[in-house]
């Protein structure tokens, strides 16, 4: 089969790789000059199968209200004159109960375990190096109430086979001694030894190179103009080369036996043009990458700071710090007052936790912090849409939220299997499946 994959992030490239593994002819289209230059570029670097709780829980609505006027809030809702935003929020509120939370966790964990195994297989077969650290993920808490709530979350996760466990402050500091300077403010934590970390951009770009070596065609620097629909099927994709000059630009058509939309947050508006309406909305996330001044004092275990909902991952001679969600449309600016405040918070928090370990100076002070923002394609359940739409030839692999790196390899493998006519070996509600579980049908409607 000839398959066209729209999007060259971790999801699109993983899909392309697994399609090639199954003998498909693959063309990948992306508007950027290389793979992984948007949402996959500078994320938190965590493969966090065990830290995958949905955003929607019974406490989320009250927290969102409390945080609305805090520029540094972990979840910042910025109301827009946008029906899609409000509709997404209503669907999100419908998931903010214990029953929905546990139901959603089950599917997210199932996909995470399947994906982690798929990632290990790809790494074994390709030998890709990407600053991988297989030292688990720790999560520390700074107040007793949050630690007590973490105990409940641990029990929920263990029901689904996740070996996350509570640890005392002393054990946490044995697991990762780098936090000793902050230890008097840590009450305890959780730890999972089976999780890991690594650079998603490096991995994705290396995998894209291997796809090209195996015959995949890459149309970088190309905009997707439209999906061409004839009857109840997608006939072709119209694309245009960004470098063809401002005068006389001409679009051309790509045709295939299957067309995969893996465009992250931009998947939803593209799909709506042909009547496929999926609740995927952008969540603006931030990260900072700091050079290490004291490598010996930097953490080697990827860690989550519960107080600010930040993730920290060592990537060679730098530390990646990422977190926060901002629901305010497709804005990617880093120079607004809100964006500056959130970037400053990342620098300030690292100095509080790891004083003097990183170079957090601003450019004006002689430093070189690499701030970045990307749009996380979120669904109300945090469960991505993977599968076939009601339009012939048109498939979707989108909506992974903050877990694109965690779920990327498995999502790509699962969709490649579906396109090839086989059923992935996991309990997951795939889009377009003959027997869609009620939990998926409610969201997909």
C-alpha positions in Angstrom: 0.0 0.0 0.0 1.0 3.6 -0.6 0.5 5.7 2.6 0.8 9.4 3.1 1.7 10.6 6.6 0.9 14.2 7.4 3.2 15.4 10.2 6.8 14.6 11.1 6.8 14.7 14.8 7.3 11.6 17.0 3.8 10.4 16.2 4.1 10.8 12.4 7.7 9.4 12.2 6.9 6.4 14.4 3.9 5.7 12.1 6.1 5.9 9.0 8.7 3.6 10.5 6.2 0.9 11.4 4.5 1.2 8.0 7.8 0.7 6.3 8.4 -2.4 8.6 5.2 -3.8 7.1 6.1 -3.2 3.5 4.2 0.0 2.8 5.4 2.8 0.5 5.5 5.9 2.6 5.5 9.7 1.9 5.8 12.1 4.9 4.8 15.7 4.6 5.7 18.5 7.1 5.9 22.2 6.8 9.2 22.4 8.8 12.7 21.8 7.2 13.3 18.7 9.4 11.5 16.2 11.6 10.5 17.0 15.3 10.7 20.8 15.0 7.3 21.5 16.6 5.7 19.7 19.6 8.4 17.1 19.7 11.3 19.6 19.7 12.0 20.3 23.4 9.5 18.4 25.6 10.0 17.1 29.2 12.0 14.1 27.8 10.2 11.6 30.0 8.9 8.1 29.0 6.4 8.2 31.8 4.2 5.1 31.6 3.5 5.3 35.3 3.0 9.0 35.5 0.1 9.4 33.1 -2.9 10.6 35.2 -5.5 12.4 33.1 -5.8 16.2 33.6 -9.5 15.7 34.3 -10.2 14.7 37.9 -12.7 15.8 40.5 -10.3 18.5 41.8 -9.4 20.0 38.4 -12.3 22.5 38.0 -11.7 24.2 41.3 -8.0 24.3 40.7 -8.5 25.8 37.3 -10.7 28.5 38.7 -8.2 29.3 41.5 -5.4 29.5 39.0 -7.1 31.7 36.4 -5.4 34.9 37.4 -2.0 33.4 38.2 0.5 33.8 35.3 2.6 31.0 36.7 -0.2 28.5 37.4 0.4 24.8 36.4 -2.9 24.9 34.4 -3.9 28.3 33.1 -7.2 28.7 31.4 -7.3 31.8 29.1 -10.9 32.3 27.8 -11.1 33.0 24.1 -13.9 33.9 21.7 -13.6 30.4 20.4 -16.5 27.9 20.4 -14.0 25.0 20.1 -12.3 26.0 23.3 -15.6 26.2 25.2 -16.9 23.0 23.8 -13.6 21.2 24.7 -13.9 22.6 28.2 -17.5 21.2 28.6 -16.3 17.8 27.5 -13.4 18.1 29.9 -15.7 18.9 32.8 -17.7 15.8 32.0 -14.6 13.8 32.7 -13.9 15.3 36.1 -15.2 12.5 38.3 -13.6 9.4 39.9 -15.3 6.9 37.5 -14.1 8.6 34.4 -10.7 9.1 35.9 -10.1 5.4 36.5 -11.7 4.5 33.2 -9.3 6.9 31.3 -6.3 5.8 33.3 -6.9 2.2 32.2 -6.6 3.0 28.5 -3.7 5.5 28.9 -1.7 2.9 30.9 -2.5 0.1 28.3 -1.2 2.3 25.5 1.8 3.4 27.6 2.9 -0.2 28.3 2.4 -1.2 24.7 4.4 1.8 23.5 7.3 1.4 25.9 7.8 -2.2 24.6 7.6 -0.8 21.0 10.2 1.9 21.8 12.6 -0.7 23.2 12.2 -2.8 20.1 12.9 0.2 17.8 16.0 1.1 19.9 17.3 -2.5 19.8 16.8 -2.8 16.0 18.2 0.7 15.1 20.8 1.5 17.8 19.6 5.1 18.0 21.3 7.1 20.7 19.4 9.9 22.3 20.7 10.6 25.8 18.7 7.7 27.1 18.7 7.2 30.9 17.0 4.0 32.2 16.9 5.1 35.8 13.2 5.4 36.4 11.2 8.5 37.3 10.8 10.0 40.7 8.1 12.5 41.9 8.6 14.6 45.0 6.1 16.4 47.2 6.5 19.4 49.4 3.3 19.1 51.6 1.7 16.2 53.4 -1.8 16.7 51.8 -0.3 16.2 48.3 1.7 13.2 49.5 -1.4 11.6 51.0 -3.3 12.1 47.7 -0.3 10.6 45.9 -0.8 7.4 48.0 -4.3 7.1 46.5 -3.0 7.6 43.0 -0.4 4.9 43.6 -3.1 2.4 44.5 -5.2 3.3 41.4 -2.2 2.9 39.2 -1.1 -0.4 40.8 -4.6 -1.8 39.9 -3.6 -1.5 36.3 -0.2 -3.1 36.7 2.0 0.0 37.2 4.7 -0.6 39.8 4.8 2.9 41.2 5.5 3.0 44.9 5.5 5.5 47.7 8.9 6.4 49.1 10.0 8.3 52.2 12.1 11.5 51.9 15.2 9.5 52.9 14.6 6.9 50.2 13.9 9.6 47.6 17.2 11.3 48.4 19.0 8.0 48.1 17.4 7.4 44.7 18.4 10.9 43.6 20.9 12.7 46.0 20.9 15.9 43.8 17.9 17.1 45.7 19.6 17.1 49.1 19.9 20.9 49.1 16.1 21.1 48.8 15.5 18.1 51.1 14.2 20.0 54.2 11.2 21.0 52.0 10.5 17.5 50.7 7.9 15.4 52.6 8.2 12.3 50.5 7.6 11.0 47.0 6.9 8.2 44.6 9.2 6.3 42.3 8.9 3.9 39.4 12.1 2.1 38.3 10.9 1.0 34.9 10.3 4.5 33.4 13.1 6.3 31.6 14.1 9.5 29.8 15.7 10.7 26.6 15.7 13.4 23.9 12.6 13.1 21.8 13.8 15.4 19.1 17.1 13.5 18.7 15.3 10.2 18.6 12.7 11.3 16.1 15.2 12.9 13.7 17.4 9.8 13.8 14.4 7.6 13.1 13.4 9.8 10.2 16.9 9.4 8.7 16.4 5.6 8.9 13.0 5.9 7.3 14.6 7.7 4.4 17.3 5.1 4.2 14.5 2.5 3.8 12.9 4.4 1.0 10.4 6.8 2.6 10.0 10.0 0.7 10.0 13.2 2.8 8.4 16.4 1.6 9.8 18.9 4.2 8.9 22.5 3.8 5.5 21.7 2.4 2.2 23.1 3.7 -0.9 20.9 3.6 -3.5 23.0 1.9 -6.5 20.7 2.0 -7.9 17.2 2.0 -9.9 16.6 -1.2 -13.1 14.7 -0.5 -15.1 12.9 -3.2 -18.3 11.3 -1.9 -17.6 9.6 1.4 -13.9 9.2 0.8 -10.7 11.3 0.8 -9.3 11.2 -2.7 -6.0 13.2 -2.3 -4.1 15.8 -0.3 -3.2 19.2 -1.8 0.3 20.4 -0.7 2.5 23.3 -1.7 6.2 23.8 -1.5 7.1 26.8 0.7 10.3 27.4 -1.1 8.8 27.6 -4.6 8.7 31.4 -4.5 6.0 33.9 -3.8 5.0 34.3 -7.4 3.4 31.4 -9.3 3.2 29.0 -6.4 1.3 25.9 -7.5 -0.2 23.2 -5.3 -0.1 19.6 -6.3 -1.9 16.5 -5.3 -0.7 13.5 -3.4 -2.7 10.3 -3.7 -2.4 7.1 -1.7 -4.2 4.0 -0.4 -4.2 5.5 3.1 -3.8 9.1 4.4 -2.7 9.6 8.0 -3.3 12.9 9.8 -0.7 13.2 12.5 -0.4 17.0 12.8 -0.7 17.4 16.5 -3.0 20.2 17.6 -3.4 21.2 13.9 -5.1 17.9 13.2 -8.5 19.0 14.5 -9.0 22.1 12.2 -7.7 20.1 9.2 -10.1 17.2 9.9 -13.0 19.5 10.4 -12.7 20.8 6.8 -13.9 17.3 5.7 -16.5 16.8 8.4 -14.5 14.8 10.9 -14.9 16.5 14.2 -12.6 15.4 17.0 -12.2 17.3 20.3 -8.5 18.1 20.2 -7.4 21.5 21.6 -3.9 22.9 22.0 -2.4 23.1 25.4 0.6 25.5 25.3 3.5 24.0 27.3 6.9 25.6 28.1 10.4 24.3 28.6 13.8 25.6 29.3 17.1 23.9 28.5 20.0 25.0 30.8 23.7 24.3 30.5 25.1 22.5 33.5 27.6 24.5 35.6 28.1 21.6 38.1 27.4 18.3 36.2 28.2 16.3 39.4 25.3 18.0 41.2 22.7 17.5 38.5 20.1 14.8 38.8 20.5 11.6 36.8 17.0 10.4 37.6 14.2 12.1 35.7 12.0 13.8 38.3 8.7 15.6 38.7 8.4 18.5 41.1 4.8 18.4 42.3 4.7 21.9 43.7 5.0 23.5 40.3 4.1 20.4 38.2 7.5 20.5 36.4 9.6 17.7 35.0 13.4 17.7 35.0 15.5 15.5 32.8 19.3 15.3 32.3 20.2 15.3 28.6 24.0 15.0 28.5 25.5 18.3 29.6 22.2 20.1 29.9 19.1 20.0 32.1 15.7 20.1 30.5 12.9 21.6 32.6 9.3 21.5 31.3 5.8 21.9 32.4 2.6 24.0 32.7 -0.4 24.0 30.5 -2.0 27.1 29.0 -5.4 26.8 27.3 -5.6 29.8 25.1 -5.6 28.9 21.4 -2.7 28.5 19.0 -0.5 31.3 20.3 3.2 30.3 20.3 4.7 33.6 21.5 7.4 33.7 24.0 7.4 37.5 24.5 4.0 38.1 26.0 3.8 39.0 29.8 2.3 35.6 30.5 5.0 33.7 28.6 7.8 35.7 30.1 6.4 35.0 33.6 6.2 31.3 32.9 9.7 31.1 31.5 11.0 33.1 34.5 9.3 30.7 36.8 11.2 27.7 35.3 14.5 29.5 35.9 13.6 30.6 39.4 12.3 27.1 40.5 15.5 25.4 39.3 17.6 27.7 41.4 15.4 27.0 44.4 15.8 23.2 44.0 19.3 22.9 42.5 21.1 26.1 43.5 24.1 26.9 41.3 23.9 23.6 39.3 22.6 25.2 36.1 23.4 28.4 34.2 20.0 30.1 34.6 21.2 33.6 33.8 19.2 35.6 31.3 20.9 36.8 28.0 21.2 40.2 29.6 23.2 38.7 32.4 25.4 36.8 30.0 23.6 33.5 30.0 22.0 31.4 27.2 18.8 29.7 28.4 17.0 28.0 25.6 13.3 28.7 26.3 10.7 27.0 24.1 7.0 26.6 23.8 4.9 24.0 22.0 1.3 23.1 21.6 0.3 19.8 23.2 -2.7 18.3 21.3 -5.1 17.5 24.2 -8.3 15.6 24.3 -10.8 15.9 27.2 -9.9 12.4 28.4 -6.1 12.6 27.6 -6.7 9.5 25.4 -5.5 10.0 21.9 -7.5 9.2 18.7 -5.9 6.4 16.9 -7.6 4.7 14.0 -9.8 5.1 10.9 -12.3 7.9 10.3 -15.7 7.3 8.6 -14.1 8.6 5.4 -12.4 6.0 3.3 -8.6 6.1 3.3 -8.5 8.7 6.1 -6.8 7.7 9.3 -5.9 9.7 12.5 -3.1 9.5 15.0 -3.4 12.6 17.2 -4.5 14.0 20.6 -1.6 12.7 22.7 -1.4 15.8 25.0 1.7 15.7 27.2 2.3 12.0 26.4 3.4 12.1 22.8 6.9 10.9 23.6 5.6 8.3 26.0 3.0 7.0 23.5 4.7 7.8 20.2 6.3 4.4 19.3 3.2 2.4 20.3 0.8 4.8 18.6 2.8 4.5 15.4 3.0 0.7 15.6 -0.7 0.4 16.5 -1.9 2.5 13.6 0.5 0.7 11.2 -1.0 -2.6 12.3 -4.6 -1.3 11.8 -3.8 0.0 8.4 -2.2 -3.4 7.6 -5.4 -5.2 8.7 -4.2 -6.6 12.0 -5.5 -5.8 15.6 -2.9 -4.4 18.1 -2.5 -6.5 21.2 -3.9 -4.2 23.9 -7.2 -3.2 25.4 -7.7 0.2 23.8 -10.7 1.9 22.1 -9.4 2.6 18.6 -11.2 5.2 16.5 -13.5 3.5 14.0 -13.3 0.1 15.6 -16.4 -2.1 15.0 -17.1 -2.3 18.7 -16.3 1.1 20.1 -16.4 1.0 24.0 -19.0 3.4 25.4 -16.2 5.5 26.9 -14.8 6.3 23.5 -18.2 6.6 21.7 -19.1 9.4 24.2 -16.0 11.4 23.4 -15.9 10.7 19.6 -19.5 11.8 19.1 
